[in-house]
């Protein structure tokens, strides 16, 4: 597993940066939206098959 490569910062959420893109293991993901979370966490059912969630509740979709 390679170290992720982060694109430019486009904002922040809960004190953590929101990156425009993240590339991991040769796959690029683009920031899509914030997850809907509650006190129990962030349900994974809100993800499409081409998406991943990173802490703290940021959803990225696989670039085409």
N, C-alpha and C positions, 0 to 999 in steps of 0.2 A: 504494500500500500504506500503510495507516494504522498508526500505532504501536500495538502490542498493549496491551490493558487487562487488568491482572492482578487477580484476586480476592484474598481473604484468604490468608495463609500458613497451611498446615496441617502443616508439618514442614520438614525439610531432608534433603538427600542429597548427599554428597560436598561439603559446604560451600555448596551452592546451595539456595535456597528452593524448596519445593514449594507451588505455588499451587493453591487449590481450583478455580479456573477461569482460563481465558485466553480473551479475546475478540480475534479478529484478522479484519480485513476484514468485520465484521458477523456473523461466525460464532463462536458460543460453544462452548468445549470444557471438559469437566470432567475433573479428575484421576481416572484409572481405576486405574492400578497402575504398579509399577516394571517396567522391561524386564529380561529375562534377558540379561545381557551376559557376555562373556568377554574374554580378552586381544586378540582380533581385532575386538571391537566389539559392537554390538547388532544382531543379524539383524532385518531388516525383515519377514521372513515371519511374525513373531509379531503383526503388526498386522492388525486387521480393516479393512474398507474405510472405516469411519467413524472411524478413529483416526489420530492423528499422534504422533510421538515428538519430544521436545525434549531437548536436552542437559541433564543427564547421564543419559539413559536413562529418562525419565519419559514414560509413555503417557497421553494425553488422548483422550477420546472425544467426538464431536460431540454437543452437547446436543440433545434432541428438542424 
